[in-house]
Amino acid sequence: MNLQTYVTDLRSRLRESPVTQREIARLGGAEISFSWVSKFSTGALKNPSVASLTALERALDQATAAR
């Protein structure tokens, strides 16, 4: 999987998430903020860091596992 596909998949998962963006940010810990999650969701972040993307992926995994 290339990086663009990974980012697109994460963005889709975020939009389809059963929990709020605020909750995703909380689950992401210090690595991602609510503002970051909101901007990522809309595509406003053009070059997110790998660490932030990894934190988002973990947060989404936790959110879907809890449901």
C-alpha positions in Angstrom: 0.0 0.0 0.0 1.4 3.4 -0.9 1.2 6.4 1.4 -1.6 8.2 -0.5 -3.8 5.1 -0.3 -3.0 4.8 3.4 -4.0 8.4 4.0 -7.2 8.0 1.9 -8.2 4.8 3.8 -7.6 6.5 7.2 -9.7 9.5 6.1 -12.5 7.2 5.1 -12.3 5.3 8.3 -12.4 8.6 10.3 -15.5 9.8 8.4 -17.3 6.4 9.0 -16.2 6.1 12.6 -19.0 5.4 15.1 -17.5 7.9 17.6 -17.0 11.6 17.4 -13.8 13.3 16.1 -13.4 14.7 19.6 -13.3 11.1 21.0 -10.9 10.0 18.3 -8.6 12.9 19.3 -8.8 11.8 23.0 -8.0 8.2 22.0 -5.0 9.5 20.0 -3.4 10.9 23.0 -0.8 13.7 22.8 0.1 12.9 19.2 -3.2 14.3 17.6 -5.5 17.1 18.7 -9.1 17.7 17.9 -8.0 20.4 15.6 -5.6 18.1 13.8 -8.4 15.4 13.4 -10.8 18.0 12.1 -8.3 19.3 9.5 -7.3 15.8 8.5 -10.9 14.8 7.9 -11.5 17.7 5.5 -8.2 17.2 3.7 -6.8 20.5 4.9 -3.6 18.8 6.1 -1.4 18.3 3.0 1.5 16.6 4.7 0.6 14.8 8.0 3.4 13.2 9.8 3.8 9.4 10.0 3.6 9.6 13.8 0.3 11.4 13.6 -1.1 9.0 11.0 -0.1 6.1 13.2 -1.7 7.6 16.2 -4.9 8.2 14.2 -4.9 4.5 13.1 -4.5 3.3 16.7 -7.3 5.6 17.8 -9.6 4.3 15.1 -8.7 0.7 15.9 -9.6 1.4 19.6 -12.8 3.2 18.7 -14.0 0.3 16.5 -12.9 -2.4 19.0 -14.9 -0.7 21.8 -18.1 -0.9 19.8 
